Amino acid sequence: MAGIAWFVRRRAQTTEGYFLGSRAMPGWAVGFSIAGTAISSITFMALPADAYKTAWLRMLPNFVLPLGVLAGSLFFLRIYRDGRTTTAFEFLEARFGPSTRLYGAFTFVVGQLLRISLILFLLGQLTHELTGLSPEASILVAGLFVGGYTAVGGIEAVVWTDVAETVILTVGGVACLAVVLWKVPGGLSEIVATAWAHGKLSFSDLGPDGALHPTTMRLTLTEKSVSMMLLVGLGHWLTEYACNQNMVQKYCASASTREARRALWIGCAWMLPLWISFQFLGTALWVFFQRHPTPTSTGILAGTVTAERIVPHFVVTQLPAGFKGLVVAGVLAAAMSTLNSALNAIATVGVVDVYRRHVSQRRDDRHYLLVARSLSWLATVAMVAGALLLLEARTKTLEDAAIRLIALTSGGLLGLYLLGFLTRRGDGRSAALAIGATLVLSLYRAVSPAPWFPDVLRVAPLDAVHGYYTALLAHAVMFGVGWMAGALLPRRRTLEAATEAIGA
């Protein structure tokens, strides 16, 4: 990985090269990078853990991925590529003004730092269980290594290392699944038959009694259902392909619109089968440990051991030494392919949306390149520090708090972009009102479950909404308030002016 970064560093001597690979990256490589970025070490462990403990209900959002890719390939990528943008937030300024752009940039950076700190923290825990290496050492080595090659090589280092890392994480996951299939007498057919008979291949979920219960197709905000989980997936993937800087940067780095579309579909064709394989790995592990129970495997089903320990437990106790190395490499690759994209995107947003736009507008390109590399290192230090803080706390509460804060800082952003993309209503004032309303909603959803929250401030209809649907509600509030405010307040800039401003 370091060799790749050192090789491509010569082409990252301008900000255009550092941020966008001179807009000349091949679509197949960008597609691999998209896939690698989407599959973190959390995914590597969480999907099998969920299938082992429950069934396939939480896999449903991933099945909607092709709809997000379709929207991205037909609509979103043309907006960004035609305007020759560098970040997703340039559109927000052109459409709603500079304050809205700053809001988008700030929420992205904060959300990404929290997310990658959590991923690095979990990577440290996983490598400790798999190899015995201390979590602190894992965090420091992996964090500084990823930060180093990202700072040196820019987006080209990210994309080309992602190609290698995506292959490695795929081989690691397939190797683990192959061993399970080999160890279960009867192989694939026996696993499918046993899992089907016990409802482990259904879209059921655990009830209060610890047993699997079927879910309905109802459209409801108060409970999990098949149709609502599909809507959650649609909201998530539209957000990814409409306004996630990691994705937008890869749109713009591709050599042409055709190559960008090719990248999106290659990523989809790689991600979806791989997610299904990881989910099926959890189902296969359930069948295996039904025949060979251990205290850890039974403790997970009983709720006394966290489900995410099932893959490390199987790797440590059942895999031959060579296969263990493949899985460890897969876990590391899954983490690095997510971390490097986020670090480069943070540096890009920091320079383009904040530093060059508001702090220092008349410096030469070499100056901005130096700032970009410095911001990449600064983000690396913040990521490592955040992971070590999570490790020091060693409590589930802090992890939950980080996840809640990520949701708080990113909630509703899709609604804001859809307001800008699909309507002619609204300007900075209506966007500010929409952002304020969405932040109030997100803050209420984050703190209202606390026992100290005053009963007089509780809103029963909001309390009844299931936690899975907070993001959907936030998108609706952002769009709805912005649209209504735009109807009441005269618009100051046109959509055509916004489009021209992006291309300027």
C-alpha positions as CSV (number, residue, x, y, z in Angstrom):
1,M,0.0,0.0,0.0
2,A,2.8,2.3,0.9
3,G,4.5,1.5,-2.4
4,I,1.4,2.4,-4.4
5,A,1.1,5.7,-2.6
6,W,4.8,6.5,-3.2
7,F,4.4,5.6,-6.9
8,V,1.4,7.9,-7.5
9,R,2.6,10.8,-5.4
10,R,4.2,12.4,-8.5
11,R,0.7,12.8,-10.0
12,A,-0.6,14.4,-6.8
13,Q,1.4,17.7,-7.1
14,T,-1.6,19.9,-7.7
15,T,-4.8,20.2,-5.9
16,E,-6.7,18.9,-9.0
17,G,-4.5,15.8,-8.9
18,Y,-4.6,15.4,-5.1
19,F,-8.4,15.8,-4.8
20,L,-9.6,14.3,-8.1
21,G,-6.8,12.4,-9.8
22,S,-6.8,15.1,-12.5
23,R,-10.3,13.8,-13.3
24,A,-8.8,10.9,-15.2
25,M,-9.4,7.8,-13.1
26,P,-10.6,4.6,-14.9
27,G,-14.1,3.6,-14.0
28,W,-13.3,0.0,-13.1
29,A,-10.8,1.2,-10.4
30,V,-13.1,3.8,-9.0
31,G,-15.8,1.1,-8.9
32,F,-13.6,-1.1,-6.7
33,S,-12.9,1.9,-4.5
34,I,-16.6,2.5,-4.1
35,A,-17.1,-1.1,-3.0
36,G,-14.1,-1.1,-0.6
37,T,-15.2,2.2,1.0
38,A,-18.7,0.8,1.6
39,I,-17.5,-2.3,3.3
40,S,-15.8,-1.5,6.6
41,S,-14.5,-3.8,9.3
42,I,-17.9,-3.1,11.1
43,T,-19.6,-4.6,8.1
44,F,-17.1,-7.5,8.1
45,M,-18.3,-8.5,11.6
46,A,-21.7,-7.0,12.0
47,L,-23.5,-8.7,9.1
48,P,-22.5,-12.3,10.1
49,A,-23.2,-11.3,13.8
50,D,-26.7,-10.2,13.0
51,A,-27.5,-13.2,10.8
52,Y,-26.2,-15.5,13.6
53,K,-28.2,-13.9,16.3
54,T,-31.4,-13.1,14.3
55,A,-32.3,-13.6,10.6
56,W,-32.1,-11.5,7.4
57,L,-34.4,-8.5,8.3
58,R,-31.5,-6.0,8.6
59,M,-30.1,-7.1,5.3
60,L,-33.2,-5.7,3.5
61,P,-31.8,-2.1,3.2
62,N,-28.9,-3.4,1.2
63,F,-31.2,-4.9,-1.4
64,V,-32.3,-1.4,-2.4
65,L,-28.7,-0.5,-3.4
66,P,-29.5,-0.8,-7.2
67,L,-32.1,1.9,-6.9
68,G,-29.6,4.3,-5.3
69,V,-27.1,3.5,-8.0
70,L,-29.7,4.0,-10.7
71,A,-30.6,7.5,-9.3
72,G,-26.9,8.3,-9.0
73,S,-26.0,7.2,-12.6
74,L,-29.0,8.9,-14.3
75,F,-29.3,12.0,-12.3
76,F,-27.0,13.0,-9.5
77,L,-23.6,12.4,-11.1
78,R,-24.6,14.6,-14.1
79,I,-25.3,17.5,-11.8
80,Y,-21.8,17.3,-10.2
81,R,-19.9,16.4,-13.3
82,D,-21.6,19.0,-15.6
83,G,-20.7,21.7,-13.0
84,R,-17.1,20.4,-12.7
85,T,-17.4,20.5,-8.9
86,T,-14.9,19.2,-6.4
87,T,-17.2,18.8,-3.4
88,A,-20.9,18.1,-2.8
89,F,-21.3,21.3,-0.9
90,E,-20.5,23.7,-3.7
91,F,-24.1,23.0,-4.9
92,L,-25.5,24.1,-1.5
93,E,-23.8,27.5,-1.8
94,A,-24.9,28.0,-5.4
95,R,-28.5,27.0,-4.5
96,F,-28.9,28.3,-0.9
97,G,-25.9,30.5,0.0
98,P,-22.5,30.2,1.8
99,S,-23.9,29.5,5.2
100,T,-25.7,26.4,4.0
101,R,-22.5,25.2,2.3
102,L,-20.6,25.6,5.6
103,Y,-23.3,23.7,7.5
104,G,-23.0,20.8,5.0
105,A,-19.2,20.8,5.2
106,F,-19.2,21.0,9.0
107,T,-21.7,18.1,9.4
108,F,-19.8,16.0,7.0
109,V,-16.4,16.5,8.7
110,V,-17.8,15.9,12.2
111,G,-19.8,12.8,11.1
112,Q,-16.8,11.3,9.2
113,L,-14.4,11.9,12.1
114,L,-16.8,10.2,14.5
115,R,-17.4,7.3,12.1
116,I,-13.8,6.6,11.3
117,S,-12.8,6.8,15.0
118,L,-15.4,4.2,15.8
119,I,-14.2,2.0,12.9
120,L,-10.6,2.3,14.0
121,F,-11.6,1.5,17.6
122,L,-13.4,-1.6,16.6
123,L,-10.5,-2.6,14.4
124,G,-8.2,-2.5,17.4
125,Q,-10.6,-4.7,19.4
126,L,-10.9,-7.2,16.5
127,T,-7.2,-7.5,15.8
128,H,-6.7,-8.0,19.6
129,E,-9.1,-10.9,19.6
130,L,-7.7,-12.4,16.4
131,T,-4.0,-11.9,16.9
132,G,-3.4,-11.0,20.6
133,L,-1.8,-7.7,19.5
134,S,-2.8,-4.9,22.0
135,P,-5.7,-2.7,20.8
136,E,-3.6,0.4,21.4
137,A,-0.8,-0.8,19.1
138,S,-3.3,-1.9,16.4
139,I,-5.0,1.6,16.5
140,L,-1.7,3.5,16.3
141,V,-0.1,1.3,13.6
142,A,-3.2,1.0,11.4
143,G,-4.2,4.7,11.9
144,L,-0.8,6.2,11.1
145,F,-0.2,3.8,8.2
146,V,-3.5,4.7,6.5
147,G,-3.0,8.4,7.3
148,G,0.5,8.3,5.9
149,Y,-0.2,6.9,2.5
150,T,-3.4,8.9,2.1
151,A,-1.6,12.2,2.9
152,V,1.2,11.4,0.4
153,G,-0.7,10.1,-2.5
154,G,-4.1,11.8,-2.4
155,I,-7.2,10.3,-4.2
156,E,-5.1,8.2,-6.5
157,A,-3.5,6.5,-3.6
158,V,-6.9,6.0,-2.1
159,V,-8.4,4.5,-5.3
160,W,-5.5,2.2,-6.2
161,T,-5.0,0.9,-2.6
162,D,-8.7,0.3,-2.4
163,V,-8.5,-1.9,-5.5
164,A,-6.0,-4.2,-3.6
165,E,-7.9,-3.9,-0.3
166,T,-11.2,-4.8,-1.9
167,V,-9.7,-8.0,-3.4
168,I,-8.1,-8.9,0.0
169,L,-11.3,-8.3,2.1
170,T,-13.2,-10.4,-0.5
171,V,-10.8,-13.3,-0.3
172,G,-10.8,-13.1,3.5
173,G,-14.6,-13.3,3.7
174,V,-14.8,-16.1,1.1
175,A,-12.1,-18.1,2.8
176,C,-14.0,-18.0,6.1
177,L,-17.3,-19.0,4.4
178,A,-15.5,-21.9,2.6
179,V,-14.2,-23.3,5.8
180,V,-17.7,-23.3,7.4
181,L,-19.1,-25.0,4.3
182,W,-16.4,-27.6,4.5
183,K,-16.8,-28.2,8.3
184,V,-20.6,-28.7,8.1
185,P,-21.5,-32.3,6.9
186,G,-23.7,-32.0,3.8
187,G,-22.2,-28.6,3.0
188,L,-24.3,-25.9,1.4
189,S,-27.5,-27.9,0.9
190,E,-27.5,-28.9,4.6
191,I,-26.9,-25.4,5.8
192,V,-29.7,-24.0,3.6
193,A,-32.2,-26.8,4.7
194,T,-31.4,-26.4,8.4
195,A,-31.5,-22.6,8.4
196,W,-34.8,-22.6,6.3
197,A,-36.4,-25.0,8.7
198,H,-35.6,-22.8,11.7
199,G,-36.5,-19.4,10.0
200,K,-32.9,-18.2,9.8
201,L,-33.3,-17.3,6.2
202,S,-36.5,-15.3,6.7
203,F,-37.1,-11.6,7.3
204,S,-38.0,-12.3,10.9
205,D,-36.7,-10.5,14.0
206,L,-36.2,-11.4,17.7
207,G,-39.1,-10.8,20.0
208,P,-39.0,-10.1,23.7
209,D,-39.1,-13.8,24.4
210,G,-35.8,-14.3,22.5
211,A,-37.5,-16.2,19.6
212,L,-37.8,-15.2,16.0
213,H,-41.1,-13.8,14.9
214,P,-42.3,-12.9,11.4
215,T,-42.4,-9.2,10.5
216,T,-45.2,-7.6,8.5
217,M,-45.3,-5.7,5.3
218,R,-47.1,-2.7,7.0
219,L,-46.1,0.9,6.3
220,T,-45.7,2.0,9.9
221,L,-43.3,4.2,11.9
222,T,-43.8,2.4,15.2
223,E,-42.4,-1.0,14.4
224,K,-39.9,-2.8,12.2
225,S,-41.5,-4.2,9.0
226,V,-40.3,-5.4,5.6
227,S,-41.6,-2.4,3.7
228,M,-40.2,0.1,6.2
229,M,-36.8,-1.5,6.2
230,L,-36.7,-1.2,2.4
231,L,-37.6,2.5,2.7
232,V,-34.8,2.9,5.2
233,G,-32.5,1.4,2.6
234,L,-33.8,3.7,-0.1
235,G,-33.2,6.8,2.1
236,H,-29.7,5.6,3.0
237,W,-28.6,4.9,-0.6
238,L,-30.2,8.1,-2.0
239,T,-28.2,10.0,0.7
240,E,-25.0,8.2,-0.3
241,Y,-25.3,8.8,-4.0
242,A,-26.8,12.3,-3.8
243,C,-24.7,14.1,-1.2
244,N,-21.9,12.0,0.4
245,Q,-18.6,13.6,-0.4
246,N,-16.9,10.2,-0.6
247,M,-19.2,9.3,-3.5
248,V,-19.3,12.8,-5.2
249,Q,-15.5,12.9,-5.2
250,K,-15.4,9.6,-7.1
251,Y,-18.0,10.9,-9.6
252,C,-15.7,13.8,-10.4
253,A,-12.5,11.8,-10.3
254,S,-13.7,9.5,-13.1
255,A,-12.3,10.1,-16.6
256,S,-15.8,10.7,-18.1
257,T,-19.5,10.5,-17.3
258,R,-19.5,7.1,-19.0
259,E,-16.6,5.9,-16.7
260,A,-18.4,7.3,-13.7
261,R,-21.5,5.4,-14.5
262,R,-19.4,2.3,-15.1
263,A,-17.8,2.8,-11.7
264,L,-21.2,3.0,-9.9
265,W,-22.4,-0.3,-11.4
266,I,-19.1,-2.1,-10.9
267,G,-19.3,-1.1,-7.2
268,C,-22.9,-2.3,-7.0
269,A,-22.1,-5.6,-8.7
270,W,-19.3,-6.2,-6.2
271,M,-21.0,-4.9,-3.0
272,L,-24.3,-6.7,-3.1
273,P,-23.0,-10.3,-3.6
274,L,-20.4,-9.7,-1.0
275,W,-22.9,-8.4,1.5
276,I,-25.1,-11.5,0.8
277,S,-22.0,-13.7,1.4
278,F,-21.2,-12.1,4.7
279,Q,-24.8,-12.4,5.8
280,F,-24.9,-16.0,4.8
281,L,-21.7,-16.6,6.7
282,G,-23.6,-15.7,9.9
283,T,-26.4,-18.1,9.0
284,A,-23.8,-20.9,8.2
285,L,-22.1,-20.2,11.5
286,W,-25.4,-20.7,13.3
287,V,-25.8,-24.1,11.7
288,F,-22.2,-25.0,12.5
289,F,-22.4,-24.1,16.2
290,Q,-25.8,-25.8,16.6
291,R,-23.8,-29.0,15.9
292,H,-20.7,-27.9,17.8
293,P,-21.8,-25.6,20.6
294,T,-19.3,-23.6,22.7
295,P,-19.8,-21.3,25.7
296,T,-19.3,-18.3,23.5
297,S,-21.7,-19.5,20.7
298,T,-24.5,-20.3,23.2
299,G,-23.8,-17.1,25.2
300,I,-24.4,-15.0,22.1
301,L,-27.8,-16.6,21.5
302,A,-28.6,-16.2,25.2
303,G,-27.6,-12.5,25.1
304,T,-24.7,-12.8,27.6
305,V,-22.0,-12.3,24.9
306,T,-22.0,-9.7,22.2
307,A,-22.9,-11.1,18.8
308,E,-20.0,-9.4,17.1
309,R,-17.7,-11.9,18.7
310,I,-18.9,-14.9,16.6
311,V,-16.6,-14.4,13.7
312,P,-13.4,-13.8,15.8
313,H,-14.5,-16.8,17.9
314,F,-14.8,-19.0,14.8
315,V,-11.5,-17.8,13.3
316,V,-9.5,-18.3,16.5
317,T,-11.0,-21.8,17.3
318,Q,-11.7,-23.4,14.0
319,L,-9.6,-21.9,11.2
320,P,-6.2,-23.3,10.1
321,A,-3.3,-20.9,10.5
322,G,-3.1,-19.9,6.8
323,F,-6.8,-19.1,6.7
324,K,-6.6,-17.1,9.9
325,G,-4.1,-14.8,8.2
326,L,-6.4,-14.3,5.2
327,V,-9.3,-13.3,7.5
328,V,-7.1,-10.9,9.6
329,A,-5.9,-9.4,6.3
330,G,-9.5,-9.1,5.2
331,V,-10.5,-7.3,8.4
332,L,-7.6,-4.8,8.0
333,A,-8.3,-4.2,4.4
334,A,-12.0,-3.6,5.1
335,A,-11.1,-0.9,7.6
336,M,-8.3,0.7,5.6
337,S,-10.4,1.0,2.5
338,T,-13.0,3.0,4.5
339,L,-10.6,5.1,6.5
340,N,-8.5,6.3,3.6
341,S,-11.5,7.6,1.6
342,A,-12.8,9.5,4.6
343,L,-9.4,11.1,5.4
344,N,-9.0,12.3,1.8
345,A,-12.6,13.6,1.6
346,I,-12.1,15.5,4.9
347,A,-9.0,17.2,3.6
348,T,-10.8,18.1,0.3
349,V,-13.8,19.6,2.1
350,G,-11.5,21.4,4.5
351,V,-9.6,23.1,1.7
352,V,-12.3,23.7,-0.9
353,D,-15.3,24.5,1.2
354,V,-13.7,26.2,4.2
355,Y,-10.0,27.3,3.8
356,R,-9.9,28.5,0.2
357,R,-13.5,29.8,0.3
358,H,-13.5,31.7,3.6
359,V,-9.9,31.9,5.0
360,S,-7.4,32.5,2.3
361,Q,-8.6,33.0,-1.3
362,R,-5.6,34.3,-3.1
363,R,-2.8,31.8,-2.6
364,D,-1.1,29.7,-5.2
365,D,-2.0,26.0,-5.8
366,R,1.1,24.7,-3.9
367,H,0.0,26.5,-0.8
368,Y,-3.5,24.8,-0.9
369,L,-1.8,21.4,-1.6
370,L,0.3,21.8,1.5
371,V,-2.8,22.7,3.5
372,A,-4.6,19.6,2.1
373,R,-1.8,17.3,3.2
374,S,-1.6,19.0,6.6
375,L,-5.4,18.6,7.1
376,S,-5.1,14.9,6.1
377,W,-2.5,14.4,8.8
378,L,-4.6,16.4,11.3
379,A,-7.7,14.3,10.5
380,T,-5.5,11.2,11.1
381,V,-4.4,12.4,14.5
382,A,-8.0,13.2,15.4
383,M,-9.1,9.7,14.2
384,V,-6.5,8.0,16.3
385,A,-7.2,10.1,19.3
386,G,-10.9,9.4,19.0
387,A,-10.3,5.7,18.8
388,L,-8.0,5.7,21.8
389,L,-10.6,7.7,23.8
390,L,-13.3,5.1,23.0
391,L,-10.8,2.4,24.0
392,E,-10.1,4.1,27.3
393,A,-13.8,4.4,28.1
394,R,-14.5,0.7,27.4
395,T,-18.2,1.3,27.7
396,K,-21.1,0.7,25.4
397,T,-22.5,4.0,26.4
398,L,-19.8,6.1,24.7
399,E,-20.1,4.0,21.5
400,D,-23.8,4.6,21.5
401,A,-23.2,8.3,22.1
402,A,-20.9,8.5,19.1
403,I,-23.5,6.7,16.9
404,R,-26.2,9.0,18.1
405,L,-24.0,12.1,17.4
406,I,-23.3,10.8,13.9
407,A,-27.0,10.6,13.2
408,L,-27.6,14.1,14.8
409,T,-25.0,15.8,12.5
410,S,-26.1,14.1,9.3
411,G,-29.9,13.8,9.7
412,G,-32.0,15.4,7.0
413,L,-29.2,16.3,4.6
414,L,-30.9,14.3,1.8
415,G,-34.0,16.4,2.2
416,L,-32.0,19.6,1.7
417,Y,-30.4,18.3,-1.4
418,L,-33.7,17.1,-2.8
419,L,-35.2,20.5,-2.1
420,G,-32.4,22.0,-4.2
421,F,-32.4,19.4,-7.0
422,L,-36.1,18.9,-7.5
423,T,-37.7,22.2,-6.7
424,R,-37.3,25.9,-7.5
425,R,-38.4,27.0,-4.1
426,G,-36.3,28.3,-1.3
427,D,-33.1,30.2,-0.7
428,G,-30.7,30.6,2.3
429,R,-33.5,31.7,4.6
430,S,-35.8,28.8,4.0
431,A,-32.8,26.4,4.2
432,A,-31.9,27.9,7.6
433,L,-35.4,27.3,8.9
434,A,-35.4,23.8,7.5
435,I,-32.0,23.0,9.1
436,G,-33.2,24.5,12.5
437,A,-36.3,22.4,12.5
438,T,-34.4,19.2,11.6
439,L,-31.8,19.9,14.3
440,V,-34.5,20.3,16.9
441,L,-36.1,17.0,15.8
442,S,-32.7,15.2,15.8
443,L,-31.8,16.6,19.2
444,Y,-35.1,15.6,20.6
445,R,-34.8,12.0,19.3
446,A,-31.3,11.8,20.7
447,V,-32.0,13.0,24.3
448,S,-35.7,12.2,24.9
449,P,-35.0,8.5,25.9
450,A,-32.9,9.7,28.8
451,P,-34.6,9.2,32.2
452,W,-33.9,12.8,33.2
453,F,-35.8,14.3,30.2
454,P,-38.9,16.3,31.5
455,D,-42.2,14.6,30.9
456,V,-43.8,18.0,30.1
457,L,-41.5,18.3,27.0
458,R,-42.3,14.9,25.6
459,V,-44.2,14.6,22.3
460,A,-46.0,11.3,22.2
461,P,-46.2,10.8,18.4
462,L,-42.5,11.4,18.1
463,D,-41.7,9.0,21.0
464,A,-43.7,6.3,19.2
465,V,-41.5,6.5,16.1
466,H,-39.1,3.5,16.0
467,G,-35.4,4.5,16.2
468,Y,-34.7,3.0,12.8
469,Y,-36.8,5.7,11.1
470,T,-35.3,8.9,12.6
471,A,-33.3,9.6,9.5
472,L,-36.4,9.2,7.3
473,L,-38.3,11.6,9.5
474,A,-35.5,14.1,9.4
475,H,-35.3,14.0,5.6
476,A,-39.1,14.6,5.5
477,V,-38.9,17.5,8.0
478,M,-36.0,19.1,6.1
479,F,-37.7,19.0,2.8
480,G,-41.2,19.9,4.1
481,V,-40.1,22.9,6.2
482,G,-37.8,24.1,3.4
483,W,-40.6,23.8,0.8
484,M,-43.2,25.6,2.9
485,A,-40.8,28.3,3.9
486,G,-39.9,28.7,0.2
487,A,-43.5,29.2,-0.6
488,L,-43.9,32.0,1.9
489,L,-40.6,33.8,1.3
490,P,-39.8,35.2,-2.1
491,R,-36.8,33.4,-3.7
492,R,-33.6,35.4,-4.2
493,R,-31.8,33.2,-6.7
494,T,-32.9,30.9,-9.4
495,L,-32.0,27.3,-10.1
496,E,-30.5,28.3,-13.3
497,A,-28.2,30.8,-11.5
498,A,-27.3,28.0,-9.1
499,T,-26.3,25.8,-12.0
500,E,-24.2,28.5,-13.6
501,A,-22.5,29.3,-10.2
502,I,-21.4,25.7,-9.9
503,G,-19.9,25.7,-13.3
504,A,-18.2,29.0,-12.9
